């Protein structure tokens, strides 16, 4: 059975991201190889991966070789560094600026959970007041997490350079102290 994963901000081929984000790699080749390894440790070929932008900053030819080594069906949410990824559009199931994913899960009230996917963090999003999740990237862990919000940075810099499964995302959301704003006593 396939699983759903989320990730962002790999910056494959971008040597300056090592310095900018204080990544623990000696050079861009080591970074790319470890990112590929950690992706494939978790993601199987039949799994779905929602990548929330900034896949890579290299030539499209180099990026295509990396993308071809990654397991899974990849859906891309555009980030602010997507020129090479756009040139590799055939490797992605689709490329969009924003997406609202509905995941079937009997743990939720209506048997499904809405997840709003966008490269950038938002303070409010569709159905946030009903408990919809919001996953974002872009900030490389520099934004303070809001423990009362059902959102967080899904970028690799925040998760030991691994993608997270839906189950892992759900577990993180359960640690948050979010309360529905329209419930009695929450106004």
N, C-alpha and C positions, 0 to 999 in steps of 0.2 A: 504494500500500500504506500502510495506516495505521501510525502510530507511537504509542508509549506515552510519556507525560510525567508528571513528578512536580513538585509545588510545594506551598507552604504560606505562610500568614501574610501574605496581601495586605493585610488590614485596609482594604479599600476604604471610603472615606467617613470614616475615623477620623483626624481632624486631629491628635490628640495623639500618634499613633504616629510622626509626623515628628520630634517632640522626643524621645520615649522611646527610639526606635531610631536617632536621629541620621540620619534619611533626608535625602538631598540635594535636597529639593523645597521650593519657596517656599510652597506651600499644598496643601490636600487635592485641589483640582481638578487641579493639575499632576501630583500623585502618581497619582491615579486614571487620568488620560490616559496617562501613561508606562507604568504597569503594564498597561493594556489593550494599548497598542502593542507592548510587549515580549512579552506573551503571544502575540498574533496574528502577530508576526514569525516565531515558531517553530512554533506549533500550527496545523494545517490543520483544516477542518471535520470531516473523517472521523477525526481522531486521538482517542486516549483520554487524558484528563488525570485523574490521581489527586491531588486536593487534600487535603492533610493538616490542614485546619482553619484557623479564623479567616479566613474569606473576607472578611467585611465588618462594619463597625459603623456602619450607617446605617439609615434606614427600609427596610423590605422593598421598598417601591416604588422607591426610588432604587437599591437593590442589584439588583433585578430588571432594571432598564434596563442596568446594567453587565454583568450575567451574560448578557443577550441579545446583547451585543456581543462576547463571548468565543467564539473558535473551539473546536470539539471537543466530545466527549461527556465530561461532567464527573462524576466519582465523588467524593463527599465523605466524608471521615473527619471526624467531629465534633471540633471544637476546644472551647475554653472560651468562645468568643464566637460562637455560631451561631444566635441567636434569629432574626435577619433571614433568614439562609440557610435555616433550617427553614421559614420562611414562603414561601420560593421553591422548595420541594421538587420541584416539577414540572420545574424546569430541570436537575435532577441525575438521572443514571441510577439512582443509589441514594444513601442516606445511612446510614453505619454508624459505630460507635464504634471499630472495629478491623477490619483485613482482612489476610488472607494471600493475596497475589497470586502466581500461578505463571506465569512468563514462559518460553515455549519458546525455547531458544537452544542450538544444537549445541556451543557452546564449553564448556558445563558438562557435568560427568560423566554425569548422567542425561538430558541434553538439555533440561534446564529449570533455572530458578533461582527459588527461593522468596524473596519480598520481603515482610517484615512491615511493615505500614503502621499507624502510630499517631501521634496528635498529640504525644505526650510521648516523651522519650528513655527507653530502657530499657537496663539493663546486660546483661541476658540476655533472649532471646526464643526462640520455638520454632525449633529446629534451628540456633541460633546456633553450636553446637559442630560443626555440619556445613557451615558456611559460608553459611547464609542471611543475606541482607541485612536491615538494619533502617533505614528512613527515618523521620524525625520532624521536627517543627517546634517551635512554641511558644517556644523559647528565643531566637530572633532573633540567633543567632550568639554568644550569651553563654557557652555551654558550650564548654570546651576539647575539641577533637577528639581522639579516641583513635586513634592511628595503628595500633594492633594490633586494632582492632574493625572489623567490617564494617558500620558504621553511620555516619550523619552527618546533620546538619541540612540539610533540603531547602528550608528557608524562603527566600523571596525576598531577605531581607536578606543572605544568604550567597552569592548567585549573581547579583549585579548586577541583581536584580529580574526575572530570567528563570526560566521553568520549565526543568527539565533532562530530556532524553530518557533512555530506558533505556540507550542507548549511552554517554551522558555519565556516568550513574551508574556503569555498569560500569567506565569508564575511571578514575573516582575510586577505586573499590574496589580496582582493580589497583595503585594506588599505596600501599596499606596493607600493613603487614607482618604481617597475620593469619596464624596457623598453626593447623591443626587441633589441638585440645588432646589428642586421643587418639592422635596419631601418636607413634611411638617417639622419645624424646628431648624431648618437649614437656610432660612431666608434672612 
